Amino acid sequence: MHKYGDVIVPSGLSRVRARRFARGAGSLIHLTAMRHSLCAPVLVSCALLVSLSSLECQGPPAAAAGVPAGDRALAPGSRVWMHAHNCYPVDGAWQDRLARALGTGLPWVAIEQDLVWVPDAAGTGGRTVVAHDTPARGDEPTLETHFFERVRPLLERLLAEGDRERWPLMVLSLDFKTNEPEHHRAVWDLLGRYERYLTTAVKGSGAGRAAMLRVGPLLVLTESGPGQEDAFYTRLGNGATLRLFGTVPPPDLDEDARKRRHEIPADTLIASGATDYRRWVNFPWSAVEAGGPAESGPWSSADEARLGALVARAHSLGLWIRFYTLNGHPPEESLGWSDSYNFGSSAAVRTRWQTAMRAGVDFVATDQYEAFADAWTHRQPAAVPGGPSRETPRPRQPVAYMPSISSR
């Protein structure tokens, strides 16, 4: 190994690849070490950086909708993102979640923020706070202070470097817990203040296909809650800039059908493909295994085939796919995590993580950020039998598979 600037770079890389490696590692070191309202700095280990240099990236499906030629980072199936579930304080506790997610050493990461609207006393305005439950207590941090102000130094650095090949480096996944029209307007306006960092698209520019994405260092995703598509897409005129992207709405399932979600055909659960605005699909793990993590049995070849079918369906329609939420731990080790998301052991969840990564799941939601990062660095690259065919070209830069998008 040798040094390139302040970064230790593995030997054997060309000068161009060494420079890209150092830039990628340096950005994450900067991100994890900065003290901009974060906890104590976290150092990216030399061992992790060495492991990233040898990773091979699974190639994306051909002709991914809305993805410019050459922007492999955005093609469905090209990256696995750790989706950092519920990445914010709850009732004043767990203040370190954002710092932990940013400190894993992964080269890209998805951060989930649950949003609640808090009206002001006069009823003439309000603010968007980061919270899980409704109504909010009122003392929670705002989305701007908890997320944007803390990552702005990194985003500025990425813009200055201008290395579009690596963009986006971060995903902000919004889970609206309340959907008031004034809440949507406030978030839209907030994103407008940070638009220079965003991955965007021009409405109506796709000539019948999903409009091409204009890459920025940050990609913002939301879901399909009441009024969201109207507020963030429909009301805009052709030629307007889209600042965030939603999901294909899931089918309306009754209670019995939800219990049988793992049996519903993939083309029923994912009925349509990518549009200018709709770019991804989002499923509980019960779409793969009956009852989800808490009721799962031993992992089987049928489960693997089911996962592969859902991923293949999404990717064939130009969509990213996310599954939530995959944890595995003794109950006493919970750090405020939901019991229903617990497979019960590290071995059980790592089996699912590894299989999801091999299948090309784009966003794997978990509360166990550090454990997932370790599994990611030791992932097994073989494709899932029966899943979509993927090339495994030599990476042009350090590659990583990361966190993710929204929560329940």
C-alpha positions in Angstrom: 0.0 0.0 0.0 1.0 3.6 -0.4 -0.4 7.1 0.4 -2.2 9.3 -2.1 -2.7 12.6 -0.3 -4.0 11.8 3.1 -5.4 8.4 2.1 -3.8 5.0 2.2 -4.3 3.4 -1.2 -3.8 -0.3 -2.0 -0.8 -1.0 -4.3 -1.4 -2.3 -7.8 -3.9 0.4 -8.9 -3.3 2.7 -11.9 -2.7 6.4 -11.2 -6.3 7.2 -12.3 -7.9 4.4 -10.2 -5.7 5.4 -7.2 -6.9 9.0 -7.6 -10.6 7.9 -7.7 -10.1 5.6 -4.8 -8.6 8.4 -2.7 -11.3 10.8 -3.6 -14.0 8.3 -2.7 -12.4 7.3 0.6 -11.5 10.9 1.4 -15.1 12.0 1.0 -16.3 9.3 3.4 -13.5 10.0 5.8 -14.5 13.7 5.7 -18.1 12.8 6.1 -17.6 10.5 9.1 -15.1 12.7 10.8 -16.7 16.1 10.5 -18.0 17.6 13.7 -20.8 19.6 12.2 -23.4 18.7 14.9 -22.4 15.1 14.7 -21.0 13.0 17.5 -17.3 12.2 17.9 -15.5 11.5 14.6 -15.4 8.0 13.2 -12.4 6.9 11.3 -12.7 4.7 8.2 -10.5 1.7 8.8 -7.6 0.8 6.5 -8.9 -2.8 6.3 -12.3 -1.5 5.0 -10.6 0.7 2.4 -8.5 -2.2 1.2 -11.6 -4.4 0.9 -13.4 -1.8 -1.1 -10.6 -1.6 -3.7 -11.1 -5.3 -4.7 -14.9 -5.3 -5.0 -16.7 -6.1 -8.2 -19.9 -4.3 -9.1 -22.8 -6.2 -10.6 -23.7 -4.7 -13.9 -27.2 -3.1 -14.4 -29.9 -4.5 -16.7 -29.8 -3.2 -20.2 -31.7 0.0 -21.2 -32.7 1.0 -17.7 -35.5 3.6 -17.9 -34.4 7.1 -17.3 -30.7 6.4 -16.7 -28.2 8.2 -18.9 -25.7 6.1 -20.7 -22.6 5.9 -18.5 -24.4 6.6 -15.2 -24.2 3.1 -14.0 -24.6 4.2 -10.4 -28.3 4.9 -11.0 -29.3 1.8 -13.0 -31.5 -0.6 -11.1 -29.4 -3.5 -9.8 -26.0 -1.7 -10.1 -25.7 -0.8 -6.4 -26.9 -2.3 -3.1 -27.5 0.5 -0.7 -27.7 0.1 3.1 -30.9 1.8 3.9 -30.4 3.3 7.4 -33.8 2.7 8.9 -35.3 5.2 11.3 -32.1 7.2 11.2 -33.0 9.9 13.7 -33.6 10.4 17.5 -36.8 9.0 19.1 -38.2 10.7 22.2 -34.8 12.3 22.8 -33.0 8.9 22.7 -30.7 7.4 20.1 -29.1 10.8 19.2 -26.2 9.0 17.4 -28.1 7.2 14.6 -27.1 9.6 11.8 -23.5 9.7 12.9 -23.5 5.9 13.1 -24.9 5.5 9.6 -22.5 8.0 8.1 -19.6 6.4 10.0 -19.9 2.8 8.6 -17.2 3.5 6.0 -19.5 2.4 3.1 -19.0 4.5 0.0 -22.6 5.4 -0.4 -25.6 5.3 2.0 -29.3 5.9 2.1 -30.7 7.7 5.1 -34.4 7.4 6.1 -36.1 10.3 7.8 -39.7 10.0 9.0 -41.5 13.3 8.8 -44.3 14.9 10.9 -46.0 18.3 10.4 -46.2 20.5 13.5 -48.6 23.4 13.0 -47.7 26.7 14.7 -49.9 28.1 17.5 -51.5 30.6 15.2 -52.4 28.0 12.6 -50.8 30.0 9.8 -47.7 27.9 9.3 -45.7 25.1 10.9 -42.5 23.1 10.5 -41.5 19.6 9.3 -39.9 17.7 12.2 -38.1 14.3 12.1 -40.2 12.0 14.3 -41.8 8.5 14.3 -45.1 9.0 16.1 -48.0 11.3 15.6 -48.7 13.8 17.0 -45.2 14.9 17.4 -44.1 16.1 20.8 -42.9 19.4 19.3 -39.3 19.4 20.5 -38.0 17.2 17.7 -35.4 18.5 15.3 -36.5 19.8 11.9 -35.5 18.0 8.7 -33.3 20.9 7.8 -31.3 21.0 11.0 -31.1 17.2 11.5 -30.1 16.3 8.0 -29.4 19.0 5.5 -27.3 21.3 7.7 -25.2 18.3 8.9 -24.4 16.9 5.4 -24.0 20.2 3.6 -20.2 20.4 4.0 -19.9 17.0 2.2 -22.3 18.0 -0.5 -20.3 21.2 -1.1 -17.1 19.2 -1.4 -18.6 16.8 -3.9 -19.9 19.6 -6.0 -16.4 21.2 -6.0 -14.8 17.9 -7.1 -17.3 17.5 -9.8 -16.8 13.7 -10.1 -20.2 12.8 -11.5 -19.2 9.2 -12.0 -19.7 8.6 -8.2 -23.0 10.5 -7.9 -25.3 10.2 -6.1 -23.3 9.4 -3.0 -26.3 9.7 -0.7 -30.0 9.0 -0.8 -32.4 10.8 1.5 -35.5 8.6 1.9 -38.6 10.5 3.2 -41.4 8.6 5.0 -44.2 11.1 5.5 -46.1 10.2 8.7 -48.5 13.0 8.0 -49.6 14.2 4.5 -51.1 17.7 5.0 -50.9 19.9 1.8 -49.0 22.5 3.8 -46.5 19.8 4.8 -45.9 18.8 1.2 -45.4 22.5 0.3 -42.9 23.0 3.1 -40.8 20.0 2.0 -41.0 21.1 -1.6 -39.7 24.5 -0.7 -37.0 23.1 1.5 -35.7 20.9 -1.3 -35.8 24.0 -3.5 -33.2 25.7 -1.2 -30.9 22.7 -1.7 -31.7 21.9 -5.3 -28.1 22.5 -6.4 -27.1 19.3 -4.7 -30.0 17.1 -6.0 -30.5 14.5 -8.6 -33.4 15.8 -10.7 -35.3 15.2 -13.9 -37.3 17.5 -16.2 -41.0 16.6 -16.3 -42.2 15.6 -19.8 -38.8 15.3 -21.4 -38.7 11.6 -21.8 -40.7 11.4 -25.1 -43.0 8.7 -23.7 -40.3 7.1 -21.4 -39.2 8.1 -17.9 -37.2 11.3 -18.2 -33.5 11.1 -17.9 -32.1 11.8 -14.4 -29.7 14.7 -14.0 -27.3 13.4 -11.5 -26.3 15.3 -8.3 -24.6 14.1 -5.2 -27.9 13.6 -3.4 -31.0 11.7 -4.5 -34.3 12.3 -2.6 -37.0 9.6 -2.6 -40.5 9.5 -1.1 -43.3 7.0 -1.3 -47.0 7.2 -2.5 -48.8 8.7 0.5 -52.0 10.7 0.0 -51.5 13.7 -2.1 -47.7 13.3 -2.7 -47.7 12.6 -6.4 -50.1 15.5 -7.0 -48.0 17.9 -4.9 -44.6 16.8 -6.2 -45.5 16.0 -9.8 -49.0 16.4 -11.2 -49.4 20.1 -10.3 -46.1 20.9 -12.0 -46.1 22.0 -15.7 -44.1 20.2 -18.4 -40.5 21.4 -18.2 -40.6 21.7 -14.4 -37.7 20.3 -12.4 -38.6 17.2 -10.3 -36.8 17.4 -7.0 -37.8 14.0 -5.5 -39.2 10.7 -6.8 -42.0 8.4 -5.5 -43.0 4.8 -5.6 -45.3 2.9 -7.9 -48.4 2.6 -5.7 -48.8 -0.8 -4.2 -52.0 -2.8 -4.8 -54.8 -2.3 -2.3 -54.8 -5.5 -0.3 -57.3 -6.6 2.3 -56.1 -8.2 5.6 -56.3 -11.7 4.2 -54.3 -10.7 1.1 -51.6 -9.0 3.2 -51.1 -12.3 5.1 -50.6 -14.0 1.8 -48.4 -11.3 0.3 -45.6 -13.8 -0.3 -47.9 -15.7 -2.6 -49.1 -12.9 -4.8 -47.5 -12.9 -8.2 -44.7 -10.4 -8.8 -46.5 -8.8 -11.7 -49.5 -8.1 -9.5 -47.5 -6.5 -6.7 -45.5 -4.5 -9.3 -48.1 -3.7 -11.9 -46.4 -0.8 -13.8 -43.0 0.5 -14.5 -40.9 3.7 -14.1 -42.3 7.1 -15.1 -40.8 10.6 -14.8 -41.9 10.6 -11.1 -42.3 6.9 -10.1 -38.9 5.3 -9.8 -39.0 2.6 -7.2 -41.1 0.0 -5.3 -41.0 -0.7 -1.5 -42.0 -3.9 0.2 -42.1 -5.4 3.7 -40.1 -8.6 4.0 -43.4 -10.4 4.3 -43.6 -10.2 0.5 -40.8 -12.7 0.5 -41.3 -14.8 3.6 -44.7 -15.4 5.3 -45.2 -13.2 8.3 -42.0 -11.3 7.8 -38.8 -11.5 10.0 -40.5 -12.3 13.4 -42.4 -15.3 11.9 -39.8 -16.6 9.5 -38.5 -20.1 9.4 -35.3 -21.5 7.9 -34.3 -19.8 4.7 -35.2 -22.0 1.7 -34.6 -22.2 -2.1 -38.3 -21.3 -2.6 -37.7 -18.1 -0.6 -34.6 -17.3 -2.7 -36.6 -17.9 -5.9 -39.4 -15.6 -4.6 -36.9 -12.8 -3.8 -35.3 -13.2 -7.2 -38.7 -13.0 -9.0 -39.6 -9.7 -7.3 -36.2 -8.2 -8.0 -36.2 -9.3 -11.6 -39.7 -7.9 -12.1 -38.8 -4.5 -10.6 -35.6 -4.2 -12.6 -37.2 -5.2 -15.9 -39.5 -2.2 -15.5 -36.7 0.2 -14.7 -37.5 0.4 -11.0 -35.3 0.3 -7.9 -36.6 -2.1 -5.2 -36.4 -1.8 -1.4 -37.2 -4.3 1.4 -37.8 -3.4 5.0 -36.7 -4.1 7.7 -34.0 -6.8 8.2 -32.6 -7.1 11.7 -31.3 -10.1 13.7 -30.3 -9.9 17.4 -31.1 -11.1 20.9 -34.0 -9.0 22.3 -31.8 -7.5 25.0 -29.5 -6.0 22.3 -32.2 -3.8 20.8 -31.5 -0.1 20.6 -35.1 0.9 20.2 -35.8 -1.4 17.3 -39.2 -3.0 16.5 -39.6 -6.7 17.5 -41.5 -7.4 14.2 -38.3 -6.8 12.2 -36.1 -9.2 14.2 -35.1 -12.5 12.7 -33.8 -13.5 16.2 -30.1 -14.0 15.4 -27.2 -12.6 13.6 -26.8 -15.7 11.5 -30.4 -15.6 10.3 -30.3 -12.0 9.2 -26.9 -12.3 7.6 -28.3 -15.1 5.4 -31.0 -12.7 4.2 -28.6 -9.8 3.8 -26.2 -11.9 1.7 -29.0 -13.3 -0.4 -30.5 -9.8 -1.0 -27.2 -8.5 -2.1 -26.6 -11.4 -4.5 -30.1 -10.9 -5.9 -29.4 -7.2 -6.6 -31.8 -5.6 -4.1 -31.2 -1.9 -4.4 -32.1 -0.8 -0.9 -31.8 -3.1 2.1 -33.4 -1.5 5.2 -31.9 -2.3 8.6 -31.3 -0.7 12.0 -28.0 -2.6 12.4 -25.8 -0.3 10.4 -22.4 -1.5 11.5 -23.3 -5.2 11.2 -24.7 -4.7 7.7 -21.6 -2.8 6.6 -19.5 -5.7 7.7 -21.8 -8.1 5.8 -21.6 -5.9 2.8 -17.8 -5.9 2.7 -17.9 -9.8 2.9 -20.7 -10.3 0.5 -20.8 -13.1 -2.0 -21.1 -11.8 -5.5 -22.7 -14.9 -7.2 -26.1 -14.2 -8.9 -29.3 -15.8 -7.5 -30.3 -18.9 -9.5 -33.2 -17.9 -11.8 -32.5 -14.2 -11.2 -31.6 -11.6 -13.7 -28.3 -12.1 -15.5 -25.5 -9.7 -14.5 -22.1 -8.9 -15.7 -19.3 -8.5 -13.2 -16.9 -6.0 -14.8 -13.8 -4.8 -13.0 -14.7 -1.7 -11.0 -13.6 1.7 -12.2 -13.7 3.0 -8.6 -14.3 1.7 -5.1 -17.7 0.1 -5.0 -20.1 -0.3 -2.2 -23.6 -1.6 -1.5 -25.5 0.5 1.0 -28.5 1.6 3.2 -31.8 2.7 2.3 -35.3 4.3 2.0 -38.4 4.5 4.3 -39.9 2.9 7.3 -43.0 1.7 8.8 
